[in-house]
Amino acid sequence: MAKVFLAGAGPGDPELLTLKAARLLAGAEVVLHDSLVGSEVLRLIHPDAELIDVGKRCGQASTAQAEICRLLVESALTGKRVVRLKGGDPVIFGRLTEEMEALHQAGIAFEVVPGITAASAAAAALQASLTQRRVARSLHIITGHGAEHGLPVHNWAALAQAGGTLAIYMGSKYLPGLVEKLLSAGVSPELPVVAVEAASLPEQRVLRANLAQMPEAISRSAPSGPVLLLAGAALESI
């Protein structure tokens, strides 16, 4: 019976791949992978496996989600061992729902294999804790990029009132608007923010600024890789 493994590749460092994901890649016959999955991770895939790049990159040519789902079902129906390899953790902004629904509708069994998400990798690189007693009792993970492009809809007032640490994925492109929403909701312009580009990889870069200054700082740094932003009092000493 056909079965697909929807696996997380982690943040990029191959040593942060789970043992289960590494084992699946070593035995895979077909791997549909995101463009952000690095070459070092791809080298762990069985050399005879078919690799299909189905990456989606902001502002670049990418594979439509409907086409990814079609390829996934088509590959699974061949009876081969199929792995859908997603950057980070597939359950966090990984468009997992659409692919699970496509497999379910085709009657194909699947298993989700978690991976280390970018927020955890960035915090580890910074030697920072995203939660701290008396300082940050909650962690809020949001996207800075809407499904139809542009700034997504969030309850900005609730985020401002919640405090804690804010982890913003895909936030650099629309950061000025995002910061404006947070400031209008009552977040202090002095809130510490750390931007981590390419977390866990050799080319990792770290940028520090307060909330009001971060859009200009990001613009000057001109990042080429994925950027995660962490904001909150827990980042004060970073």
C-alpha positions as CSV (number, residue, x, y, z in Angstrom):
1,M,0.0,0.0,0.0
2,A,1.3,3.5,-0.9
3,K,2.5,5.7,1.9
4,V,4.0,9.1,1.9
5,F,6.3,10.6,4.6
6,L,5.8,14.4,5.1
7,A,9.1,15.1,6.8
8,G,10.8,18.2,8.2
9,A,14.3,19.0,7.1
10,G,15.0,21.3,10.0
11,P,16.6,24.7,9.6
12,G,19.4,23.7,7.3
13,D,22.3,22.2,9.4
14,P,22.2,18.5,8.4
15,E,23.2,17.6,12.0
16,L,19.8,19.0,13.1
17,L,17.9,16.6,11.0
18,T,16.0,14.0,13.1
19,L,17.3,10.4,13.0
20,K,13.9,9.3,11.5
21,A,14.1,11.8,8.7
22,A,17.7,10.8,7.9
23,R,16.7,7.2,7.8
24,L,13.8,7.9,5.5
25,L,15.9,9.9,3.1
26,A,18.5,7.2,3.0
27,G,15.8,4.7,1.8
28,A,13.7,7.0,-0.3
29,E,13.1,6.4,-4.0
30,V,11.4,9.7,-4.7
31,V,12.0,13.0,-2.8
32,L,9.9,16.1,-3.4
33,H,11.9,18.8,-1.7
34,D,11.6,22.6,-0.9
35,S,14.2,24.9,-2.5
36,L,15.3,26.0,0.9
37,V,16.5,22.5,1.8
38,G,20.3,22.8,1.6
39,S,22.7,20.7,-0.4
40,E,24.2,19.1,2.7
41,V,20.8,17.7,3.6
42,L,20.1,16.6,0.0
43,R,23.4,14.6,0.0
44,L,21.8,12.3,2.7
45,I,19.3,11.1,0.1
46,H,19.8,7.8,-1.5
47,P,21.9,8.4,-4.7
48,D,19.5,6.5,-6.9
49,A,16.5,8.5,-5.7
50,E,14.6,10.8,-8.0
51,L,14.8,14.4,-6.7
52,I,12.0,16.8,-7.6
53,D,12.4,20.5,-6.6
54,V,9.0,21.8,-5.7
55,G,10.2,24.9,-3.9
56,K,8.2,28.0,-3.3
57,R,10.4,31.2,-2.8
58,C,9.0,34.6,-2.2
59,G,9.5,36.8,-5.3
60,Q,10.9,34.0,-7.4
61,A,9.5,31.5,-9.8
62,S,8.0,28.6,-7.9
63,T,5.8,25.5,-8.1
64,A,2.1,26.1,-7.6
65,Q,0.7,24.3,-4.6
66,A,-1.8,22.4,-6.8
67,E,1.0,21.1,-8.9
68,I,2.9,20.0,-5.8
69,C,-0.1,18.1,-4.6
70,R,-0.5,16.5,-8.1
71,L,3.1,15.4,-8.2
72,L,2.9,14.0,-4.7
73,V,-0.1,11.9,-5.4
74,E,1.3,10.8,-8.8
75,S,4.6,9.7,-7.2
76,A,2.9,7.8,-4.4
77,L,0.7,5.9,-6.8
78,T,3.9,4.4,-8.5
79,G,4.4,2.4,-5.3
80,K,7.8,3.9,-4.7
81,R,9.0,5.1,-1.3
82,V,8.1,8.8,-1.3
83,V,9.3,11.5,1.0
84,R,8.0,15.1,0.9
85,L,10.8,17.0,2.4
86,K,9.9,20.5,3.8
87,G,12.2,23.0,5.4
88,G,11.9,23.4,9.2
89,D,8.9,21.7,10.7
90,P,6.1,20.8,8.3
91,V,3.4,21.8,10.7
92,I,4.6,25.4,11.0
93,F,3.9,27.4,7.8
94,G,4.6,24.4,5.7
95,R,1.4,24.3,3.6
96,L,0.9,20.9,5.1
97,T,-2.9,20.9,5.2
98,E,-3.3,21.1,1.4
99,E,-0.9,18.1,0.8
100,M,-2.5,16.0,3.5
101,E,-5.9,16.7,2.0
102,A,-4.7,15.7,-1.5
103,L,-3.3,12.4,-0.2
104,H,-6.4,11.7,1.9
105,Q,-8.7,12.3,-1.1
106,A,-6.5,10.0,-3.2
107,G,-6.7,7.3,-0.5
108,I,-3.0,7.4,0.2
109,A,-1.7,6.9,3.7
110,F,0.8,9.4,5.1
111,E,2.9,10.1,8.2
112,V,4.1,13.5,9.4
113,V,7.7,13.5,10.6
114,P,8.5,16.7,12.6
115,G,11.6,18.8,12.2
116,I,13.3,21.5,14.2
117,T,11.7,24.8,13.4
118,A,13.6,28.1,12.6
119,A,12.6,29.8,15.8
120,S,14.3,27.0,17.9
121,A,17.4,27.1,15.7
122,A,17.7,30.9,15.8
123,A,17.3,30.9,19.6
124,A,20.0,28.2,19.9
125,A,22.4,30.2,17.7
126,L,21.8,33.3,19.8
127,Q,22.2,31.2,23.0
128,A,18.9,32.7,24.1
129,S,15.8,31.3,25.7
130,L,12.5,32.4,24.0
131,T,10.7,32.0,27.3
132,Q,11.8,33.3,30.7
133,R,10.3,33.3,34.1
134,R,8.9,36.8,35.0
135,V,9.9,38.1,31.6
136,A,8.4,36.0,28.7
137,R,5.8,33.5,29.7
138,S,4.5,32.9,26.2
139,L,5.7,32.4,22.6
140,H,3.7,33.6,19.6
141,I,4.6,32.3,16.2
142,I,3.1,34.4,13.3
143,T,3.7,34.8,9.6
144,G,4.7,38.2,8.1
145,H,3.6,37.1,4.6
146,G,-0.1,36.7,3.7
147,A,-1.5,33.9,1.7
148,E,-2.4,36.3,-1.1
149,H,0.8,38.3,-0.6
150,G,0.9,41.5,1.4
151,L,0.6,41.8,5.1
152,P,-1.5,39.1,6.7
153,V,-4.4,39.8,9.0
154,H,-3.6,39.4,12.7
155,N,-5.2,40.5,15.9
156,W,-2.5,43.1,16.5
157,A,-4.1,44.4,19.7
158,A,-4.1,40.9,21.2
159,L,-0.5,40.3,20.2
160,A,0.5,43.6,21.8
161,Q,-1.4,42.8,25.0
162,A,-0.1,39.3,25.3
163,G,3.6,40.3,25.7
164,G,6.0,37.3,25.7
165,T,8.2,36.6,22.7
166,L,7.1,37.1,19.1
167,A,8.6,34.9,16.4
168,I,7.9,36.3,12.9
169,Y,8.4,34.0,10.0
170,M,8.8,35.4,6.4
171,G,8.6,38.9,7.9
172,S,11.3,40.9,6.1
173,K,9.5,41.8,2.9
174,Y,6.5,43.5,4.6
175,L,8.3,44.4,7.8
176,P,7.5,48.2,7.6
177,G,3.8,47.5,7.6
178,L,4.1,44.9,10.2
179,V,6.0,47.2,12.5
180,E,3.5,50.0,11.9
181,K,0.6,47.7,13.0
182,L,2.4,46.6,16.1
183,L,3.3,50.2,17.1
184,S,-0.3,51.3,16.4
185,A,-1.5,48.5,18.7
186,G,0.7,49.8,21.6
187,V,3.9,47.9,21.3
188,S,6.9,50.0,22.5
189,P,9.2,51.2,19.7
190,E,12.1,50.3,21.9
191,L,11.1,46.6,22.0
192,P,14.3,44.5,21.3
193,V,14.3,42.7,18.0
194,V,16.8,40.2,16.6
195,A,16.7,39.2,12.9
196,V,18.5,35.9,12.1
197,E,19.2,35.1,8.5
198,A,19.9,31.5,7.4
199,A,19.8,30.2,11.0
200,S,22.1,27.3,11.7
201,L,24.0,27.6,8.4
202,P,27.6,28.8,8.0
203,E,26.3,31.9,6.2
204,Q,24.1,32.8,9.2
205,R,23.9,36.6,10.0
206,V,22.4,38.3,13.0
207,L,21.1,41.8,13.1
208,R,20.0,43.6,16.3
209,A,17.8,46.7,16.6
210,N,14.7,47.9,18.3
211,L,11.3,47.5,16.8
212,A,11.1,51.0,15.2
213,Q,14.6,50.8,13.7
214,M,14.5,47.2,12.4
215,P,12.8,47.8,9.0
216,E,15.6,50.3,8.0
217,A,18.3,47.9,9.4
218,I,16.9,45.0,7.4
219,S,16.7,47.2,4.2
220,R,20.4,48.1,4.6
221,S,21.5,44.6,5.2
222,A,19.8,43.3,2.1
223,P,19.3,39.7,3.2
224,S,19.3,37.0,0.5
225,G,18.4,34.0,2.7
226,P,15.4,33.3,4.9
227,V,15.0,35.7,7.8
228,L,13.4,35.0,11.1
229,L,12.6,37.9,13.5
230,L,12.4,37.4,17.3
231,A,11.0,40.3,19.3
232,G,10.5,40.7,23.0
233,A,12.0,41.4,26.4
234,A,13.7,38.0,26.4
235,L,16.0,39.3,23.7
236,E,17.1,42.3,25.7
237,S,20.6,41.0,26.5
238,I,21.3,39.5,23.1
